[in-house]
Amino acid sequence: MAYDSGDNSIVIVGGANMKWDTILDDKFTSKIRNAKVLLMQREIPEEVNIQCAKVARENDTLTILDMGGRDDPLSQELIALCDIISPN
């Protein structure tokens, strides 16, 4: 939500993004297969980003990782699957 002053307001539900299944279903992966770009962020488990990036790589989908969300180091596996890594 943006205010007339230009300030924004953010609602955070801590831990909500960590409730992912680590097995992605066909409906979800088909969206990645048909996309031109996959934008990932670090507020979800890294294993999920890796799985998504693998699907993207197999289908020539550009992968971008936004570094926002966590401060811990990235795995070499995820780095290798990203076309662009964007600082937050």
C-alpha positions as CSV (number, residue, x, y, z in Angstrom):
1,M,0.0,0.0,0.0
2,A,1.4,3.4,-0.9
3,Y,0.4,6.6,0.9
4,D,0.0,10.0,-0.8
5,S,3.3,11.0,0.8
6,G,5.0,8.3,-1.2
7,D,5.7,6.1,1.9
8,N,4.7,2.5,1.8
9,S,3.3,0.1,4.3
10,I,4.3,-3.6,4.4
11,V,2.5,-6.4,6.2
12,I,4.8,-9.3,7.2
13,V,3.6,-12.8,8.2
14,G,6.8,-14.3,9.5
15,G,7.5,-17.8,8.3
16,A,4.6,-17.9,5.8
17,N,7.0,-18.4,2.8
18,M,8.7,-21.3,4.5
19,K,5.6,-23.5,4.2
20,W,6.5,-24.8,0.7
21,D,6.4,-28.4,-0.2
22,T,9.8,-29.4,-1.5
23,I,8.2,-31.4,-4.4
24,L,6.7,-29.1,-7.0
25,D,3.6,-30.4,-8.8
26,D,3.1,-30.4,-12.6
27,K,0.7,-27.5,-12.5
28,F,3.4,-25.3,-10.9
29,T,6.3,-26.5,-13.0
30,S,4.2,-26.0,-16.2
31,K,4.0,-22.3,-15.4
32,I,7.7,-22.1,-15.3
33,R,8.1,-24.1,-18.5
34,N,5.9,-21.6,-20.3
35,A,7.5,-18.5,-18.8
36,K,10.2,-16.4,-20.5
37,V,11.6,-15.2,-17.1
38,L,11.6,-16.8,-13.6
39,L,12.1,-14.2,-10.8
40,M,13.1,-15.9,-7.5
41,Q,13.7,-14.4,-4.1
42,R,15.2,-15.8,-0.9
43,E,12.2,-15.7,1.3
44,I,11.3,-19.3,0.3
45,P,13.5,-22.4,1.0
46,E,16.6,-22.6,-1.2
47,E,15.7,-26.2,-2.2
48,V,12.5,-24.8,-3.8
49,N,14.4,-22.1,-5.7
50,I,16.9,-24.8,-6.9
51,Q,14.0,-27.0,-8.2
52,C,12.4,-24.0,-9.9
53,A,15.7,-22.9,-11.5
54,K,16.3,-26.5,-12.8
55,V,13.0,-26.5,-14.6
56,A,13.7,-23.0,-16.0
57,R,17.1,-24.1,-17.2
58,E,15.7,-27.1,-19.0
59,N,13.3,-24.9,-20.8
60,D,15.6,-21.9,-21.7
61,T,13.7,-19.7,-19.2
62,L,15.8,-16.7,-18.0
63,T,16.4,-17.0,-14.2
64,I,16.8,-14.0,-11.9
65,L,17.5,-14.3,-8.2
66,D,16.7,-11.3,-6.0
67,M,18.9,-11.5,-3.0
68,G,16.3,-10.1,-0.6
69,G,15.0,-12.3,2.2
70,R,18.0,-13.9,3.8
71,D,21.6,-13.1,4.5
72,D,23.1,-16.6,4.6
73,P,25.4,-17.7,1.8
74,L,24.0,-19.0,-1.5
75,S,24.8,-22.6,-2.5
76,Q,27.1,-23.1,-5.5
77,E,24.3,-25.1,-7.0
78,L,21.8,-22.2,-7.0
79,I,24.4,-19.7,-8.2
80,A,25.2,-22.0,-11.2
81,L,21.4,-22.1,-12.1
82,C,21.0,-18.3,-12.1
83,D,21.4,-16.1,-15.1
84,I,21.2,-12.9,-13.1
85,I,21.7,-12.3,-9.4
86,S,20.3,-9.0,-8.3
87,P,21.3,-7.4,-5.0
88,N,18.3,-6.3,-2.9
